[in-house]
Amino acid sequence: MKQKPLTTLNQGDIVELTIESISNEGSGVARVGDENFVIFVEDALPGEKISCRVVQKKRTWASGKVLERKNTSEIRRTPLCPSALTCGGCTHQHICYTYQLETKKQTVKDALERIGHFEDFTLFDCKSSPSEFGYRNKASIPVAWKNGKMLAGFYKKHSHYIVPFASCPVLTPRVEEICKNLLAEIERNKLCNVREIVVRSATNGTDSLACVIMTRQPSKQEVETLKRIAKGLKQLTGLSININEGGSNFIWGDKSINIYGSDTMRETLDGLTFTMEVSSFFQINSLQAEQLYKYVIELLNTGKEIKSNILELYSGVGSLTCFLARAIRETQNVLAVESWKPASKYITHNAKQNNLSNVRVMEMEAEDAVELLEQKGEMNFDAVVLDPPRSGCDKRVLEALIKISAQKIIYVSCNPATLARDAEILCQGGYKLISAKPFDMFPQTGHVETVVLMSRVDN
């Protein structure tokens, strides 16, 4: 078929393409015309020659749908989940795992070079997850009701269309089983004001929590029904209700009520025990989180005993905090900052139950905490460790870190783009990017966790 000139490429056109690479969302990438115009194609992999219909045309890119695949890429494999190419959760199940790791390393490289404009740094291979499947210790499953019938599952990519949940191979078996049974009981009992369920389970333990998010205050009968359901779920150690009457996409409302068993659970990593609630931030891949935390300690350790005052921002329930505090022992202190109360209130508790007395906590937004430290003149930190949300750091945080001028900054990121943006600002303020190491915290997806080391440049 004769290739249509780029200037006349329109929605609905059929073109012949050779896929060159994949995007971090799992789509095949082809380039056409002298301008190397980019076309993204779902379910197409590098090396495959395809016939493709253009389904969307923008000024700088287009998306297409495979009509015919002339050959099969050597990296293609059959997904374990029949919904893998529909559900927005696992965009990479049809790609062999070795290539997934290579792609994630390239994603980090591209972000640091193109967005951060870095050239001279060490980029390590992506650290594979101990488990490709059955690793995810938490699930959040939206629920919708229409004419008294329930639809529950994960969202389709770039939409709020729910792909029905039957099973999910990336969940731990216990989380998967609790989700199945809890959803079945919610449907059977017609609890039509349920909008989402969240299930979390220990990978290195037996505790499991669930929360039912409801659109209004439940009636006494509904509460009793949920208590009865919880008692029948043998692997569940606690069930709570959260009330979210708003229309936003944020899962959690302001009010939670524990109605069965415990409202906390315990997880163990490398001999350290952590207590948390179902809504607390904790890495969803426990085994890989342990590897990442150990690597952060390696970066702090220069071959001698670690003697550092450490500022840690975005601390969650204090999991990495305890790794840091154990590494430096009583020689210095860790100041942990966390704003989400269901997480921050457990930092001190987790330190104490691990016999760590060198942890202080500030329960406030990171940007407010660093400004307060600056006002008080508490700037004597040898290292800063931070693990911000996908949006990265507030500008005030970056400005304060430059003023604090710690010798090392270790930045843990789940978003290579915001990592590169923030790292460039820090390096403009006197730091040098030393190394970046990707960790595959989310196998079968395009997401990647990265640990970056930056060192202060002596004037």
Phi, psi and chi 1 to 4 in degrees:
 res  aa     phi    psi   chi1   chi2   chi3   chi4
   1 MET       -  134.6 -179.1 -178.9  -64.6      -
   2 LYS   -71.3  129.1 -174.9  177.0 -179.8 -179.0
   3 GLN   -67.1  126.5  178.0   67.5   56.6      -
   4 LYS   -70.4  133.0 -175.0  177.0  -75.0  -68.0
   5 PRO   -56.9  145.5  -22.4   32.0      -      -
   6 LEU   -56.9  -38.6  177.5   59.1      -      -
   7 THR   -63.9  -20.8   53.2      -      -      -
   8 THR  -113.1   13.7   57.9      -      -      -
   9 LEU   -72.6  120.4 -175.6   66.7      -      -
  10 ASN  -132.4  164.9  -64.5  -55.3      -      -
  11 GLN   -58.2  132.6 -176.3  173.9  -34.7      -
  12 GLY    98.0  -16.1      -      -      -      -
  13 ASP   -67.5  150.7  -73.5  -12.9      -      -
  14 ILE  -108.7  126.8  -63.1  174.7      -      -
  15 VAL  -131.1  155.5  -67.5      -      -      -
  16 GLU   -97.1  129.5  -56.8  -68.4  -38.0      -
  17 LEU  -133.2  153.3  -59.2  173.5      -      -
  18 THR  -117.0  121.7  -62.6      -      -      -
  19 ILE   -75.5  131.1  -55.9  -60.0      -      -
  20 GLU  -101.0  -35.9  -59.8  173.9   12.1      -
  21 SER  -156.4 -175.1   59.6      -      -      -
  22 ILE  -126.5  151.0   59.2  174.0      -      -
  23 SER   -82.5  169.8   71.8      -      -      -
  24 ASN   -72.6   -4.7   61.9   -4.9      -      -
  25 GLU   -99.8    6.3  -66.4 -172.0  -14.6      -
  26 GLY    89.8    2.9      -      -      -      -
  27 SER   -85.1  147.2  -65.4      -      -      -
  28 GLY   -70.4  147.9      -      -      -      -
  29 VAL  -120.0  124.7  178.9      -      -      -
  30 ALA  -125.9  155.1      -      -      -      -
  31 ARG  -127.7  136.5  -69.1  173.3  173.1   81.2
  32 VAL  -131.3  156.1  -62.7      -      -      -
  33 GLY    74.8  170.2      -      -      -      -
  34 ASP   -63.8  -25.3  -65.7  -23.7      -      -
  35 GLU   -82.9   -2.1  -56.7   91.9  -22.4      -
  36 ASN    53.9   45.1  -75.7  -36.1      -      -
  37 PHE   -60.1  131.7 -173.5   77.4      -      -
  38 VAL   -90.7  133.6  174.1      -      -      -
  39 ILE  -123.2  124.9  -57.8 -179.5      -      -
  40 PHE   -96.5  131.5  -61.9   99.7      -      -
  41 VAL  -130.0  120.6 -173.5      -      -      -
  42 GLU   -66.1  144.8  -65.7 -112.4   -4.3      -
  43 ASP    56.6   42.6 -166.6   20.1      -      -
  44 ALA  -134.8  136.6      -      -      -      -
  45 LEU  -123.9  158.3  -64.0  178.6      -      -
  46 PRO   -51.8  135.3  -28.6   36.0      -      -
  47 GLY    92.1  -12.6      -      -      -      -
  48 GLU   -84.5  134.8  -68.1 -178.3  -19.2      -
  49 LYS   -98.3  125.9  -61.1 -179.8 -175.3  -61.8
  50 ILE  -134.2  157.9   63.0  168.8      -      -
  51 SER  -101.5  131.1  177.2      -      -      -
  52 CYS  -136.4  138.3  163.1      -      -      -
  53 ARG   -98.8  131.1  174.1  178.4  -77.9  114.8
  54 VAL   -73.7  118.7  177.8      -      -      -
  55 VAL  -103.1  -17.7  -63.8      -      -      -
  56 GLN  -151.8  135.7 -172.1  178.4   29.4      -
  57 LYS  -127.7  121.8  168.4   74.4 -176.7  -61.9
  58 LYS  -114.2  179.2  -61.3  -68.8 -175.4  178.6
  59 ARG   -65.5  -37.7 -174.0  176.6   63.8   84.9
  60 THR  -114.6   -2.7   58.0      -      -      -
  61 TRP  -160.1  167.8   59.1  -87.2      -      -
  62 ALA  -142.2  162.8      -      -      -      -
  63 SER  -123.6  150.6   61.8      -      -      -
  64 GLY  -139.3  168.4      -      -      -      -
  65 LYS  -123.2  134.4  179.2  180.0  179.5 -179.6
  66 VAL   -68.1  126.6  174.9      -      -      -
  67 LEU   -99.2  -38.8  -61.8  178.3      -      -
  68 GLU  -149.2  134.8 -179.2 -175.9    2.3      -
  69 ARG  -106.7  117.0 -173.4  176.9  -68.0  110.1
  70 LYS   -79.2  -26.4  -50.5  -67.7  178.8   62.4
  71 ASN  -150.8  170.0   63.4  -50.0      -      -
  72 THR  -115.4  129.1  -59.1      -      -      -
  73 SER   -64.3  144.8  172.2      -      -      -
  74 GLU   -69.0  -13.9   61.4 -178.4   11.8      -
  75 ILE   -95.4   -0.9   66.6  171.1      -      -
  76 ARG   -77.1  140.0  179.4  177.5  -70.1  -81.4
  77 ARG  -140.8  163.6   67.8  178.5 -179.1 -177.0
  78 THR   -81.1  123.1  -57.8      -      -      -
  79 PRO   -62.8  147.2  -18.6   31.1      -      -
  80 LEU   -70.2  -32.9  -71.6 -176.1      -      -
  81 CYS   -97.6  127.7  176.3      -      -      -
  82 PRO   -66.1  -17.1   21.6  -32.2      -      -
  83 SER   -99.4    8.6  -58.7      -      -      -
  84 ALA   -57.4  -37.9      -      -      -      -
  85 LEU   -88.3   -1.7  -65.5  175.0      -      -
  86 THR  -107.6  -46.2  -52.7      -      -      -
  87 CYS   -66.3  143.1  170.7      -      -      -
  88 GLY   -82.7   -0.8      -      -      -      -
  89 GLY   -76.2  -56.4      -      -      -      -
  90 CYS  -107.7   96.0  -66.9      -      -      -
  91 THR   -89.9   -5.4   55.9      -      -      -
  92 HIS  -121.6   13.4  -75.8   52.5      -      -
  93 GLN   -64.4  -23.5  -94.4 -163.7   48.0      -
  94 HIS   -87.4    7.6   61.9  -54.4      -      -
  95 ILE  -115.1  134.0  -56.9  169.8      -      -
  96 CYS   -60.6  148.7   73.0      -      -      -
  97 TYR   -65.5  -37.6 -171.0   55.8      -      -
  98 THR   -58.2  -41.7  -59.5      -      -      -
  99 TYR   -71.6  -32.5 -165.1   82.0      -      -
 100 GLN   -56.6  -44.7  -72.4 -174.0   39.0      -
 101 LEU   -64.5  -41.4  -63.6  176.1      -      -
 102 GLU   -63.4  -39.9  -67.1  174.3    1.2      -
 103 THR   -64.5  -40.1  -61.6      -      -      -
 104 LYS   -68.9  -37.1  -66.5 -178.4 -177.8 -171.1
 105 LYS   -62.0  -42.1  178.3 -178.7  178.4 -179.5
 106 GLN   -66.4  -36.0 -173.2   63.8   42.1      -
 107 THR   -60.3  -44.2  -63.0      -      -      -
 108 VAL   -66.1  -42.8  173.4      -      -      -
 109 LYS   -59.8  -48.3 -177.7  176.6 -174.1  -67.8
 110 ASP   -60.6  -42.9  -70.8  -14.8      -      -
 111 ALA   -64.9  -46.0      -      -      -      -
 112 LEU   -67.7  -35.0  -70.2  173.5      -      -
 113 GLU   -81.3  -42.5  -69.6 -179.7  -12.1      -
 114 ARG   -86.4  -38.6  -63.6  177.4 -175.7  176.7
 115 ILE   -90.8  -45.1  -60.3  173.4      -      -
 116 GLY   -86.8  -14.6      -      -      -      -
 117 HIS    60.9   36.7  -53.2  104.0      -      -
 118 PHE   -91.2  146.2  -67.8  105.7      -      -
 119 GLU  -127.3  -46.9  -63.5  177.9   -7.9      -
 120 ASP  -101.9   87.3 -178.1   20.5      -      -
 121 PHE  -155.0  161.5   66.3   96.8      -      -
 122 THR   -93.6  125.8  -60.4      -      -      -
 123 LEU  -112.9  115.6  176.0   62.5      -      -
 124 PHE   -86.0  161.9  -64.7  103.2      -      -
 125 ASP   -63.2  155.0  -70.8  -20.5      -      -
 126 CYS   -71.2  126.5 -173.9      -      -      -
 127 LYS   -73.5  118.8  175.0   71.3  173.4  175.8
 128 SER   -68.6  152.0   62.0      -      -      -
 129 SER   -75.6  143.3  171.7      -      -      -
 130 PRO   -56.7  -27.2  -26.5   35.8      -      -
 131 SER  -133.2  130.4  -60.5      -      -      -
 132 GLU   -76.7  -33.5  -69.0 -177.6   41.7      -
 133 PHE  -129.2  164.5  -67.1   95.3      -      -
 134 GLY    65.1   29.9      -      -      -      -
 135 TYR  -104.7  -21.5   65.3   86.1      -      -
 136 ARG   -79.9  117.4 -167.9  178.1  178.1   95.6
 137 ASN   -89.9    4.8   59.5   34.6      -      -
 138 LYS  -147.0  142.1  179.9 -177.7  176.5 -176.8
 139 ALA  -134.5  137.7      -      -      -      -
 140 SER  -120.7  116.9  -59.5      -      -      -
 141 ILE  -121.2  113.0  -58.0 -179.3      -      -
 142 PRO   -66.7  149.9  -15.0   28.1      -      -
 143 VAL  -128.7  134.0  176.8      -      -      -
 144 ALA  -129.0  151.7      -      -      -      -
 145 TRP  -127.6  137.6  -63.7   86.1      -      -
 146 LYS  -143.8  120.8 -172.5  174.4 -177.4  179.7
 147 ASN    53.4   40.5  -60.7  -36.4      -      -
 148 GLY    78.8    2.7      -      -      -      -
 149 LYS  -106.9  141.1  -66.5 -175.3  178.0 -179.5
 150 MET   -98.8  139.1 -173.9 -176.2   82.7      -
 151 LEU  -125.6  120.7  177.3   62.2      -      -
 152 ALA  -132.5  140.2      -      -      -      -
 153 GLY   168.9 -161.0      -      -      -      -
 154 PHE  -103.4  154.1  -60.4  110.1      -      -
 155 TYR   -72.8  142.6  -71.8  126.8      -      -
 156 LYS   -66.8  151.3 -174.1  178.0 -179.8  179.9
 157 LYS   -55.2  131.6 -170.6 -169.9  -59.1 -176.3
 158 HIS    59.1   33.1  -57.5  -47.3      -      -
 159 SER  -155.8  173.1   80.5      -      -      -
 160 HIS  -109.7   20.6  -78.3   89.6      -      -
 161 TYR   -76.9  128.5  173.2   81.2      -      -
 162 ILE   -90.4  123.0  -66.6  176.3      -      -
 163 VAL   -86.1  118.8  179.0      -      -      -
 164 PRO   -54.7  137.9  -25.1   34.2      -      -
 165 PHE   -90.2  119.9  169.6   78.6      -      -
 166 ALA  -114.5  -44.2      -      -      -      -
 167 SER  -160.3  167.9   63.2      -      -      -
 168 CYS  -150.9  111.2  179.9      -      -      -
 169 PRO   -71.4  -12.6   24.7  -33.5      -      -
 170 VAL   -87.6  -13.8  -59.4      -      -      -
 171 LEU   -76.5  150.1  -62.2  178.8      -      -
 172 THR   -64.0  149.4   64.7      -      -      -
 173 PRO   -54.8  -36.4  -28.0   36.3      -      -
 174 ARG   -68.2  -43.9 -170.5 -173.9  -58.6  143.1
 175 VAL   -61.9  -43.7  170.1      -      -      -
 176 GLU   -60.4  -44.6 -177.3 -176.8   55.2      -
 177 GLU   -66.0  -42.8 -177.8  177.0   -8.5      -
 178 ILE   -63.4  -42.4  -67.1  171.9      -      -
 179 CYS   -59.2  -47.6  -72.9      -      -      -
 180 LYS   -57.8  -50.9  -74.4 -179.4 -179.7  179.1
 181 ASN   -69.3  -40.2  -66.3  -24.8      -      -
 182 LEU   -66.2  -44.0  179.6   55.6      -      -
 183 LEU   -64.1  -39.7  -72.6  169.9      -      -
 184 ALA   -61.5  -41.3      -      -      -      -
 185 GLU   -71.0  -37.9  -72.1  -62.4  -41.1      -
 186 ILE   -62.1  -41.5  -71.7  172.0      -      -
 187 GLU   -68.3  -43.8 -178.2  175.4   29.8      -
 188 ARG   -63.0  -34.9 -171.0  173.1   70.5   82.7
 189 ASN   -93.5    6.3  -72.3  -83.8      -      -
 190 LYS    53.1   48.2  -59.0  -67.2 -176.8 -177.5
 191 LEU   -83.7   79.2  -63.0  172.8      -      -
 192 CYS   -76.5   -4.0  -63.1      -      -      -
 193 ASN   -98.9   13.6   62.3  -34.2      -      -
 194 VAL   -82.4  128.9  173.9      -      -      -
 195 ARG  -111.6  -16.7   59.0  175.3  -82.5  174.4
 196 GLU  -168.8  153.1 -166.8  142.2   -1.2      -
 197 ILE  -123.6  147.7   67.3  165.4      -      -
 198 VAL  -126.8  129.3  177.5      -      -      -
 199 VAL  -126.6  132.7  175.6      -      -      -
 200 ARG  -133.5  139.1  162.5  172.1  -91.2  157.7
 201 SER  -141.1  147.1 -177.9      -      -      -
 202 ALA   -72.6  135.9      -      -      -      -
 203 THR   -79.4  -38.8  -59.5      -      -      -
 204 ASN  -109.6   60.6  -58.6  -50.5      -      -
 205 GLY   171.5 -172.1      -      -      -      -
 206 THR  -117.5   -2.5   58.4      -      -      -
 207 ASP   -76.4  142.4  -69.8   -7.9      -      -
 208 SER  -146.1  132.1  -62.1      -      -      -
 209 LEU  -119.3  150.7  -60.4  177.5      -      -
 210 ALA  -136.0  149.9      -      -      -      -
 211 CYS  -132.9  133.7 -176.4      -      -      -
 212 VAL  -103.7  115.5  177.0      -      -      -
 213 ILE   -90.7  124.4  -68.2   92.4      -      -
 214 MET  -118.2  153.9  -49.6 -172.9   86.7      -
 215 THR   -83.6   -8.7   58.6      -      -      -
 216 ARG  -156.6  171.2   56.8  167.1  170.9   76.0
 217 GLN   -61.9  125.3 -175.0   73.5   29.1      -
 218 PRO   -73.1  152.5   26.9  -34.4      -      -
 219 SER   -74.9  166.0   66.2      -      -      -
 220 LYS   -59.4  -38.6  -70.7 -176.1  178.6  179.6
 221 GLN   -64.7  -41.0 -178.2  178.8   -7.6      -
 222 GLU   -65.2  -38.9  -72.2  171.2  -31.5      -
 223 VAL   -63.5  -44.3  171.5      -      -      -
 224 GLU   -64.0  -36.4  -69.5  -56.1  -47.2      -
 225 THR   -63.5  -44.3  -62.3      -      -      -
 226 LEU   -66.7  -36.7  -76.2  168.7      -      -
 227 LYS   -61.0  -43.9  -74.8 -177.7 -179.5  178.1
 228 ARG   -64.0  -40.6  176.5  175.3   49.2   78.9
 229 ILE   -61.3  -45.4  -69.1  172.1      -      -
 230 ALA   -60.6  -41.8      -      -      -      -
 231 LYS   -62.7  -28.8  -70.1  177.2 -177.9  178.4
 232 GLY   -83.6  -10.3      -      -      -      -
 233 LEU   -93.8   98.0  -60.4  178.8      -      -
 234 LYS   -61.4  -30.4  -58.3  -58.5 -178.5 -176.0
 235 GLN   -88.7   -1.1  -67.9 -173.4  -42.4      -
 236 LEU   -92.2  128.8 -163.7   63.4      -      -
 237 THR  -104.6   -5.9   53.9      -      -      -
 238 GLY  -168.8  144.0      -      -      -      -
 239 LEU  -136.1  134.2  177.9   67.9      -      -
 240 SER  -128.8  164.8   59.0      -      -      -
 241 ILE  -117.9  136.4  -64.5  171.6      -      -
 242 ASN  -119.4  135.6  179.3  -94.1      -      -
 243 ILE  -102.4  117.3  -45.4  -59.2      -      -
 244 ASN  -129.0   96.5 -173.1  -11.8      -      -
 245 GLU   -89.3   -5.9  -62.1  176.9  -35.2      -
 246 GLY   -79.4  168.7      -      -      -      -
 247 GLY  -102.3    7.9      -      -      -      -
 248 SER   -76.1  169.2   71.5      -      -      -
 249 ASN   -80.9   -9.4  -66.9  -29.7      -      -
 250 PHE   -67.7  130.4 -173.0   62.9      -      -
 251 ILE   -64.7  -46.8  -66.6  175.4      -      -
 252 TRP   -90.4  134.7  -58.4  104.4      -      -
 253 GLY   -90.9  179.8      -      -      -      -
 254 ASP   -79.5  -18.8  -65.8  -28.4      -      -
 255 LYS  -116.9  125.5 -174.8  178.1 -179.6 -178.0
 256 SER  -125.2  143.7  -69.3      -      -      -
 257 ILE  -131.2  124.5  -49.2  163.7      -      -
 258 ASN   -84.0  126.8 -173.7   62.0      -      -
 259 ILE  -117.5  -11.1   63.4  169.5      -      -
 260 TYR  -152.8  134.3  169.6   78.0      -      -
 261 GLY    64.3 -145.8      -      -      -      -
 262 SER   -90.4  150.4  175.7      -      -      -
 263 ASP   -96.6    4.2   60.2   -9.2      -      -
 264 THR  -131.1  162.5   63.2      -      -      -
 265 MET  -139.3  167.0   57.6  169.5  -80.7      -
 266 ARG  -124.7  140.9  -54.5 -147.0  -47.6  174.5
 267 GLU  -129.8  148.4  174.0   68.9  -71.9      -
 268 THR  -120.7  131.1  -58.9      -      -      -
 269 LEU  -129.8  120.7  -60.7  179.9      -      -
 270 ASP    50.4   42.9 -164.1   36.3      -      -
 271 GLY    84.0   -3.8      -      -      -      -
 272 LEU  -101.2  138.1  -65.2  169.2      -      -
 273 THR  -108.5  136.9  -58.9      -      -      -
 274 PHE  -127.6  132.2  -56.7  100.4      -      -
 275 THR  -103.1  139.6  -60.7      -      -      -
 276 MET  -154.8  166.3   70.5 -165.0   79.3      -
 277 GLU   -97.6  172.2  -64.6  179.2    3.6      -
 278 VAL   -65.6  -27.8   67.9      -      -      -
 279 SER   -94.1   -3.2   64.7      -      -      -
 280 SER   -68.5  149.3  -58.5      -      -      -
 281 PHE   -76.0  127.4  172.3   77.0      -      -
 282 PHE  -154.9  139.6 -166.0   85.4      -      -
 283 GLN   -55.5  137.4  -66.2  -76.2    5.4      -
 284 ILE   -80.6  -10.5   55.6   90.0      -      -
 285 ASN  -116.7   91.2 -172.9  -23.6      -      -
 286 SER   -61.3  -43.4  -63.7      -      -      -
 287 LEU   -66.6  -39.2  -60.4  179.2      -      -
 288 GLN   -73.7  -34.2 -175.4   71.3  -38.6      -
 289 ALA   -59.1  -39.5      -      -      -      -
 290 GLU   -60.4  -42.5 -175.7  175.9  -54.7      -
 291 GLN   -65.6  -40.5  -59.7  -56.7  -47.4      -
 292 LEU   -64.9  -44.3 -172.9  150.4      -      -
 293 TYR   -63.8  -39.3  -65.3  162.4      -      -
 294 LYS   -62.9  -36.6  -72.6 -179.9  177.3  178.5
 295 TYR   -67.3  -39.3  177.9   66.1      -      -
 296 VAL   -58.6  -41.1  170.2      -      -      -
 297 ILE   -64.0  -38.3  -59.1  -55.6      -      -
 298 GLU   -60.1  -40.6  -72.8  179.2   20.9      -
 299 LEU   -66.3  -32.3  -66.2  179.9      -      -
 300 LEU   -73.9  -31.3  -75.3  173.4      -      -
 301 ASN   -88.0  120.4 -168.3  -12.0      -      -
 302 THR  -101.0   23.0   57.2      -      -      -
 303 GLY   100.3   -9.9      -      -      -      -
 304 LYS  -115.5  176.9  -56.3  175.3 -177.8  178.0
 305 GLU   -62.2  135.0 -177.7 -177.4    3.6      -
 306 ILE   -73.1  118.7  -58.0  173.7      -      -
 307 LYS  -127.6   87.6  -66.1 -177.1  178.6  179.5
 308 SER  -141.8  137.5  -59.9      -      -      -
 309 ASN   -81.4  125.1  -83.0  -43.0      -      -
 310 ILE  -118.3  131.0  -62.0  173.0      -      -
 311 LEU  -101.3  123.3  172.5   62.4      -      -
 312 GLU  -118.3  123.5 -173.6 -156.5    9.7      -
 313 LEU  -107.2  146.7  -54.7  178.3      -      -
 314 TYR    61.9   62.5  -44.5   96.5      -      -
 315 SER   -88.1   -9.9  -59.0      -      -      -
 316 GLY    60.6 -134.7      -      -      -      -
 317 VAL   -87.3    4.4  -60.5      -      -      -
 318 GLY    92.2   25.6      -      -      -      -
 319 SER   -67.4  -55.5   49.0      -      -      -
 320 LEU   -66.4  -32.8  178.8   51.8      -      -
 321 THR   -52.4  -47.3  -48.6      -      -      -
 322 CYS   -69.1  -35.4  -71.5      -      -      -
 323 PHE   -61.2  -43.1  -86.0   75.1      -      -
 324 LEU   -65.4  -47.1  -64.8  168.2      -      -
 325 ALA   -63.6  -37.8      -      -      -      -
 326 ARG   -66.7  -35.6 -177.3  176.0   64.9  176.3
 327 ALA   -68.2  -38.7      -      -      -      -
 328 ILE   -94.0   -9.8   63.0  176.1      -      -
 329 ARG    51.8 -136.1  -74.9  -62.2  174.4 -175.8
 330 GLU   -90.8    1.5  -54.6  -59.4  -36.0      -
 331 THR   -67.4  -37.7   57.6      -      -      -
 332 GLN  -143.1 -171.2  -56.5  -69.4  -19.7      -
 333 ASN  -122.1  156.8  -65.5  -54.8      -      -
 334 VAL  -112.8  125.3  177.7      -      -      -
 335 LEU  -103.3  111.5  176.1   55.7      -      -
 336 ALA  -101.4  133.5      -      -      -      -
 337 VAL  -119.5  126.5  178.1      -      -      -
 338 GLU  -152.7  135.0  173.6   57.9   48.6      -
 339 SER   -98.1  -26.4   63.0      -      -      -
 340 TRP   -78.2  109.4  178.9 -114.1      -      -
 341 LYS   -59.2  -40.7 -169.9  169.4 -176.5  178.2
 342 PRO   -60.1  -14.4  -26.2   36.2      -      -
 343 ALA  -102.1  -49.8      -      -      -      -
 344 SER   -61.7  -31.7   63.5      -      -      -
 345 LYS   -67.8  -11.4   66.3 -177.8 -178.5 -179.4
 346 TYR   -98.8   -5.5  -70.0  105.8      -      -
 347 ILE   -62.1  -51.9  -61.2  175.6      -      -
 348 THR   -63.0  -41.8  -59.6      -      -      -
 349 HIS   -58.8  -45.6  174.5   84.5      -      -
 350 ASN   -67.8  -35.7  -73.7  -32.1      -      -
 351 ALA   -63.2  -45.6      -      -      -      -
 352 LYS   -64.7  -41.8  -73.1 -178.3  177.5  178.6
 353 GLN   -72.3  -12.1   73.9  178.4   -8.2      -
 354 ASN  -105.6   16.0  -71.5  -65.5      -      -
 355 ASN    58.4   41.4  -61.4  -46.5      -      -
 356 LEU  -114.3  115.5  -60.5  166.7      -      -
 357 SER  -106.2    6.0   58.6      -      -      -
 358 ASN  -107.4   39.3   55.6  -23.0      -      -
 359 VAL  -123.2  128.7  173.8      -      -      -
 360 ARG  -113.8  153.2  -66.4 -170.5  -63.2  138.4
 361 VAL  -128.5  136.8 -179.8      -      -      -
 362 MET  -119.0  116.8  -64.6  178.1   72.2      -
 363 GLU   -94.8   87.0 -173.0 -179.0  -70.7      -
 364 MET  -166.3  170.0   61.2  178.2   64.8      -
 365 GLU   -61.0  144.8  -63.3  -71.9  -13.9      -
 366 ALA   -58.0  -40.2      -      -      -      -
 367 GLU   -66.6  -34.5   48.4  -92.1   33.7      -
 368 ASP   -72.2  -37.6  -64.4  -30.5      -      -
 369 ALA   -65.0  -46.0      -      -      -      -
 370 VAL   -68.8  -33.3  -69.7      -      -      -
 371 GLU   -68.8  -37.9  -73.2 -173.9  -11.3      -
 372 LEU   -65.6  -40.7 -178.9   59.9      -      -
 373 LEU   -61.1  -40.0  -69.8  171.1      -      -
 374 GLU   -64.1  -42.8 -177.0 -178.0   -9.1      -
 375 GLN   -62.6  -36.8  -68.6  170.2   11.6      -
 376 LYS   -83.1   -7.0  -69.6 -176.4  174.3 -178.2
 377 GLY    75.1   18.5      -      -      -      -
 378 GLU   -90.4   80.4  -63.6 -177.3   29.1      -
 379 MET  -119.1    8.2  -51.5  -79.5  -80.6      -
 380 ASN   -89.1   74.5 -174.5   28.7      -      -
 381 PHE  -117.1  133.6  -64.5  100.1      -      -
 382 ASP   -82.1  -28.0  -54.7  -67.0      -      -
 383 ALA  -147.6  148.2      -      -      -      -
 384 VAL  -121.8  130.9  176.8      -      -      -
 385 VAL  -119.9  128.9  178.9      -      -      -
 386 LEU  -140.5  144.7   60.9  157.0      -      -
 387 ASP  -137.6   75.5 -173.7   -2.8      -      -
 388 PRO   -75.7  171.0   30.1  -35.8      -      -
 389 PRO   -69.4  179.5   24.9  -33.9      -      -
 390 ARG   -58.7  -28.9  -72.2 -170.0   60.6   80.0
 391 SER   -73.2   -8.2   56.3      -      -      -
 392 GLY    81.1 -158.8      -      -      -      -
 393 CYS   -94.7  143.4  -64.7      -      -      -
 394 ASP   -63.0  148.1 -174.2  -83.8      -      -
 395 LYS   -56.6  -34.3 -175.4  179.5  179.1 -178.5
 396 ARG   -66.0  -33.0  -71.4 -176.0  -69.8  158.2
 397 VAL   -64.0  -47.5  172.6      -      -      -
 398 LEU   -63.2  -42.3  -59.9  173.5      -      -
 399 GLU   -62.7  -40.7  -69.4  173.0  -12.5      -
 400 ALA   -69.0  -37.4      -      -      -      -
 401 LEU   -63.6  -37.2  -68.4 -176.7      -      -
 402 ILE   -63.8  -38.6  -69.3  169.6      -      -
 403 LYS   -71.2  -37.9  -68.5  178.6 -178.1  177.9
 404 ILE   -60.3  -39.0  -72.5  171.7      -      -
 405 SER    59.9   42.9 -166.3      -      -      -
 406 ALA   -65.1  152.2      -      -      -      -
 407 GLN   -64.1  -36.3 -174.6   58.6   40.6      -
 408 LYS  -128.2  142.0  -71.5 -177.9  179.6  179.8
 409 ILE  -122.7  125.6  -67.0  178.6      -      -
 410 ILE  -113.1  112.9  -60.7  173.9      -      -
 411 TYR  -108.2  116.5 -168.7  134.3      -      -
 412 VAL  -101.8  125.0 -177.6      -      -      -
 413 SER  -134.5  143.5  169.9      -      -      -
 414 CYS  -104.0    7.2   60.4      -      -      -
 415 ASN  -139.7  102.3 -174.0  -20.6      -      -
 416 PRO   -56.9  -31.8  -26.1   35.7      -      -
 417 ALA   -67.9  -49.7      -      -      -      -
 418 THR   -72.1  -29.1   54.8      -      -      -
 419 LEU   -60.2  -48.9  166.6   65.3      -      -
 420 ALA   -62.5  -41.5      -      -      -      -
 421 ARG   -60.7  -49.1  177.7 -158.9   68.3 -163.3
 422 ASP   -68.8  -38.6  -68.1   -9.2      -      -
 423 ALA   -64.4  -37.5      -      -      -      -
 424 GLU   -62.9  -41.8 -177.5 -179.3   30.1      -
 425 ILE   -64.0  -43.2  -67.1  171.7      -      -
 426 LEU   -64.4  -38.7  -70.5  169.6      -      -
 427 CYS   -73.0  -29.4  -71.4      -      -      -
 428 GLN   -67.0  -22.1  -72.3  171.0  -10.1      -
 429 GLY   -95.8   11.4      -      -      -      -
 430 GLY   118.0   12.0      -      -      -      -
 431 TYR  -111.0  162.1  -76.4   87.8      -      -
 432 LYS  -123.2  132.9  177.0  178.8  173.4   58.2
 433 LEU   -75.8  116.9  177.2   63.5      -      -
 434 ILE   -91.6  -51.2  -55.8  -60.6      -      -
 435 SER  -154.5  159.5   65.1      -      -      -
 436 ALA  -137.8  131.9      -      -      -      -
 437 LYS  -129.4  114.0 -176.1  167.9 -176.4  174.8
 438 PRO   -76.5  145.1  -11.0   27.1      -      -
 439 PHE  -124.4  130.8  -78.5   75.1      -      -
 440 ASP   -84.0   86.6 -169.8   14.5      -      -
 441 MET   -80.5  -18.5 -166.2   70.2   69.7      -
 442 PHE  -132.4   67.7  -41.3   95.0      -      -
 443 PRO   -55.9  148.1  -26.2   35.3      -      -
 444 GLN    76.2    7.5  -42.7  -46.5  -38.0      -
 445 THR  -126.4  173.0   78.8      -      -      -
 446 GLY   -87.7   -3.0      -      -      -      -
 447 HIS   -75.8  147.0  -61.3  -64.4      -      -
 448 VAL  -143.5  139.3   59.2      -      -      -
 449 GLU   -96.7  141.6 -160.0   91.5   -2.3      -
 450 THR  -133.6  138.0  -49.7      -      -      -
 451 VAL  -111.7  119.5 -179.6      -      -      -
 452 VAL  -112.8  137.7  154.3      -      -      -
 453 LEU  -108.7  125.5  171.5   64.4      -      -
 454 MET  -121.4  140.9  -74.8  173.9  -83.2      -
 455 SER  -121.0  142.0 -179.7      -      -      -
 456 ARG   -67.2  132.3 -172.2   74.6 -169.7  174.8
 457 VAL   -88.8  123.1  178.1      -      -      -
 458 ASP   -68.7  134.2  -66.4  -29.0      -      -
 459 ASN   -72.5      -  -67.8  -33.1      -      -
